[in-house]
Amino acid sequence: MTGYNVDKIGPPYIDRFQGGLANTEMVLASIKALYPKMKSRLKPEKRVDIFLKRLKKIEKGLSDSNISQEVRDVRKQKLDLLIENYISANIVKKENIPDGYLRKRLEIAGKKGYGNLRWTKNAKEKEVAQIQTEQKADLKMWSDYLISDGAKIAYPLWFRFYVFLSISKLRSIDKVMHTFPRRDRTTIDTFPLLNREVLAKVYTYVNMSAELQFEEKGIDSLPEGMCELEKGKIKNRKRSLDIFGRLAYQGRFGKLYFEVMDKQWVQELAALKIRGESTTKGEWVTFKHGSDPEELANVLRGKGTGWCIAGSVVARNYLNEGSMYVYFTRDMEDYFSIPRILIRTGNNSVIEVCGIRKGQKLEPDLVGIARKKYMELPGGDKYDKVVYRLVARGHRLLRRKLTGSFIFLRNKGVPAS
């Protein structure tokens, strides 16, 4: 079964994995404008199809030289307003900011010697505005790219729309769970960060799966003899799907985006090794106590570290507590841009050492580099002794959380529990 329009495979796929979309206000408004008497009789998939066609018409009109500039400006305003409303609807609301987060911020301030503080109305509003601004910026980064000329050439509208819907429902990377977890109304975390190379690979799998499901759905309309033949072909194609194809077929965008990103990271390290270059040689960069959190967040965005400081709100909180030290190794273009180790300090002492492996553990080859660095910092010797004591006593949970330093210690003869 071939020869169908590429735009036809999108609406069924989106409707299948974004179930409530057909009943949203933005879709129903489009139906009402075009088919005022048919809204209740249209199937969800058809509603999505009509909405995407309307979006496509608006988008096409933005570059149509046969239309006056005034009309193009009006259409651009409509598109911008649609995007702005959608972004505003998907960021955390003031009333949903968890009290636990606000209490934690006061505890940090108290430990820094600011006394018994409380949230004033003005201070709380500033904190909420900062969180919302960062979340808006993340989604705006996606929307700006997805409506750019480059993205229009690379991807059909239905895929770009599906990506935007999917991203708006996900949190930043979780390397323990190997996915981008789903958000809820209380999520203050950032959204997944844009990696264009990863997205291009994701499209290959999503497009293939959408085609497969479209063909699968159309089998019943074929003559009986052809029906059984096509069913056999579809069955064989489904069996041949790799892990990425299966995730796309199941509509698990967050998991698919993670796995493709993780594979890219492994391949990049492998390529460096093939070139005979060190994958551990790097340099430390210091982000001082009280410095600009955007500088720290920017160098970590889209790098798949799993560190929460890739968001500027969290980066600001930590930099208000102490300095941060990040170890970068070379990328394929010989820039020191790949973050591998993070050392966090507070109260003039080393608090945490993180790697990029599952559970934020250090990679075995980098344990010595991390230890050498934190031993040079205030409180590093105390941190090292704490790690040693916890490992020796066999505190499994704490040992897993203490960044992999136990690997170094175990190699020195401390028995593993």
N, C-alpha and C positions, 0 to 999 in steps of 0.2 A: 504493500500500500504506500504509494508515493504520489507526489504531485500536488499536495495541499499547500495552501498559503501558510507561511511561517507564522503569521499573526493568529491563525486558527488554533494553534496548539497551546497558546498562552492562557486564555480565559478558563478552560477546564482545569488546567494545572493550578492556577491561582485560586479558583473557587474551591478546589479540593483541599488545599492546604492553608487557605485564609478564609475559613468557613463563614465568618460573620461579615465579610466585606460587602456582599450583595445587599445587605440590609442597613449599611451605614448611610449617614446623611448625605455624604458627598456623592455616593453612587445613586441613591434614590433621587437626589436633586437633578442629576443628569437625565435620568429616565423621565422624570416629570416634565423637564424642559422639552424633550424630544418626542416622548410618547405619553402625553398626559392621561390618556384613557386606558393604557395597557399595563400600567405599573404592577397591578396585582396579578396579571396573567402571565407575566414573564418569569421564566425559570431563573434561579440565581446565576447560573453560568451565562445566560443571555444578558442579564443586567450588567455583569462584569464586562462582557464583550462590548456592550453599548458605551459604557463608561470609558473603556480604553480607546474606542474609536473617537469619542469626543476629545479625549486628551490628545490623541494623535493629530486631530484636526487643529487644535489650539497650537500644538508644537510646530506643526508644518506651517501654520500661518505666520509664525514668528520670523521666518526667513523667505516668505513668498514676496518676490519683487513686484508682483501684479497687484498686491494689496497696499493701500496707502499706509504711510508711516503711522498715522493716527490710529488706524485699525490695529496695526501690529502692536502698538503701545498698549492698547486696551487689552489685547489678548495676553501680552506679557504680564500686565497687572493681574489678570485673572489667574494665570498660572502661579505667579508669585504668592498671591493671596491664598490659593489652594494649598500650596506647600507650607506657607507660614501657619495656617490654621491647623494643618496636620501635625506639624512639629510642636506647636503649643499644646495640642491635645495629648501628646505622648511624653511630655516631660513631667517630672514630679510636681505635684501641687503643694502649696504652702502647708495646708492642713494635713498632708500625708507624710511630712518629714518626721521620721521616727524620733521619739523623745530620747531614746538611747543614744542616738548620734549626737544630739545637742548636749546631753549630760557628759558624754565622753569629751567633748570639746572643752567643757568647763573643768573637768578633771585634769586635762593636760595643762590648762592655764594655771590651775592651782599648784601643780607640781613644779611649775616654773617660777613659783613664788609670787604670783599675782593675788594671792589671798582668796577669800571666799566670794567668788563672783556669781552673778546671776545674769540671765539673758534679759536685756532691756528690749522693748518693742523694736527700737531702731536697729539694734545690733542683730536681732533675730531676722529682721527683714533683709538686712545686708547679707547675712549668711545664706538665706534662702535664695536671694537674687544671684549670688555667686554660683550656687549649685545649678540653678536653672540656666544661667548664662552658659556654663560649660556644657550642659546637656544639649542646649540649642546649637552651640557651635559644632558639636559632634555630628548632629543630624544635618546641619547646614552644609558641612563638608561633603556629606554623602549626596545631598540633593544637588549641590552645585556641580558635582562631578557627573551625576546621572543625567542631568539635562545639558551637559556640555556637548559641543560638536563632536569631540572625540568619542564620547560614550554613545552618541546617536549613530555614529558610523559602526562602532563595534558591536552593539547589542540592539535587538528589537525593543520596542517600547514596553511590551508585556514583561520582559525579563527585568528591565530597569525598575519598573513599578513593583514587581515582586520582591526585588532586592530591598527596595526602600521600605516596603511593608515589613519584611522579615527583620531587617536591622533595627527598626523602631521598637521591636518587641524583645530585644536581646540586651544582656549586660556585657560588660567587658570580659575578656578571656579568663577562663578558669582552667588552669593546667592540671588541677587535681581531678576534675570531672572530665577533662578532655573535650571541652565544648565551650560555647558562649551561652551561658544559662539564660533562661527566660526572665524577663522583668516582671515586677508587679507594681501596684500603685505607690508603694513606699520606697521604691528603689532610688537611692541617691547616687548610685554608681554611674559611670559613663557608659556610652554605647560602644559597640565594636568599632575599631578604627579601620579606616580605608586602606587596603592594600590592593592596588590595581592589578598587579601580576596575579595574585591569588584569585581575585574576582574573575579574571579572564579564564582561568582554569575551572573555576566553579561553573561558569556559563556552559562550558563544554558538557559537563555532566548533567546540569539541569535541563539544557536544551535536548539532549539525548533522551532523558527520562520523560520529558514532556511529549516528545514525538512518540515514544513507546506507548505511553498511556493513551495518547490520542488514537493511535492505531488500534490499541487493545479495545478501546471504547467503540470503535467503528466496525468491529468484526461482525456483530450481530446483524448488520444491515446488508451483509454480503450473501450471495447464493450459498446454499448448504455445503456444496463441495468445496468451494473456496474458503468457507468459514473454518472448516476443520484444518485446512492447510495453513491458513494464516495463524490460527491458534497455536499450531505446532511451532511455527516460526517465532511467534511472540514468546512462547514458553522457553525456547532455546536462547533467545536474546536475554531474557530475564536471568536465566541460569549463568550466563557469561558475564554478568555485571560484576565489576570489582567492588571493593568497599565504598569507593566514592560514588559509583553508579547506584549502588543500593541506597546510600544515604539520600541521594538526589531523588530516587524513585519514591522514597518514603517521605519526602518533603522536609527532611531534617536539616534545614539550612545552617543553623548554628553549629551543629556537629560537622557538617560538610566543610564549612568555611574554616573551622579549626583544623581539621585533618589535612586539608590541602595546604594550609599555612605551615603546619608542622612538617609536612613532607618537604616543602620548599626549603625550610631551615636545615633539615637533614641533608638534602641534596647540595646545598651551598657549602656546608662543612666538608662533605665528601669531595666536592670539586676542588676546594682549597687543598685537601690532602693529596689529591691526584697531582696537583701542580707542585707538590713538594713543599708547600708552605706550612708554617706553624699555625695551628688553629687555637693556640693558647697565648701566643705573644700579643701583648696589648699595652694599653696605657690607662692609668687611673685619671678620672676627672672628678674634681671636688665641687660640690654645690653647697656653698656655705650657709650656715644658720641665718635665716632671715632673708635669703636671696630670692630673686624672682622665680616663683614656682613654674612659670611658663617655660623657662629655659630648660628646667629638668624634665617637665612633661613632654616637651617637643622632641627631645632626643630619644624618648622611649616610645612615642606613639607609633603604632603599627609594627612594632618589633616582636610581638608575640612573647614577651617575657612572662606574662602572668602577674606582674607586679602592679598593685593598685595605684602606685604613684604615677602611672602613665596619664592619670587624670589630674588636672591642675588643682582641683579642690583638695584632694588627698595630698598631693605634693606640697601644697601650701601648709596644710596642717603639720606635716612631718618636718618641713623646713622651719616652722615656728618652734619646733621642739628641739631640733639639733641639725647638724650637718649630714650630708649624704655623700657617699663615695661610690662611683660607678666605674667598673672595669670594662673597657671596650676592646674588642679584638677586630682584626681587619675583615672587610668584606671583599667581594670579588674584584672591586675596583681599587683595592688597597687603601681604603679609608678606614680609620678606626671608628666604626659606626655600629658594631654589633654588641649590645650590652650583655654581659655574661655573669657579672657579680655585682651585688648591691650591699653596701654596709651602711647601716643606719645608726646614728648616735642621738643621744638625748641626755639631759642632765650631766653633760660632760663625761659620757661613758658610752661604750659600744652596747647597743640594744639588740641588734638583729643583723644577721648575715644571710643573704638570699642568693640562690642560684636560679637557673632557668629550667631545671628538670622538674618532673612531676612533684608537687608538694613544695616547690621552691627550693629543692635541694640543690647543692652544688654538684657540678660535674666532677667526677673523681680527679681528673687532670688539673682542675683549678683549685682544689682544696688548699694546697700549699701556698698558692698565690694569695688566696683570701686570708689565710692565717697570718702570713707575713705582714700583710697590710694592717689587719686589725690589731696585731700585737704592737704596731707602731703608734696606735691611737690611744688617747686617754681611756683608761678602763678596759683596754684590750686584754690585759693579763687576767683581770677578774672574770671577764667573759669566757676566756679560755678555760679557766679553772672550773667555772660553772658547767660548761659543756662536758668537761672531763668527768666531773662528779656525777652528773646526771646519767652519762653513758655507763659509767662503772656500776651504778646502782640498777641499771636496766630499766630506766623509765622509757618504755617504748614510744608512747605518744609524744612525749616531749622531745625525745631523740629525733623522731621524724620531723618535728617542726623546727628543730635547731639547725636547719639549712644544710645538713650533710656533713657537718664538721666531724661527726662521729666516724666517718669513713677514714679520715686521717688518723684519728685516735685509735681505731680498731687495728689499723695497720701497724701501730706502735706497740701493740700487744695487749690492749684493753679487751677483755673477753666480751663478745657480743651476746646479748641475752635473747 
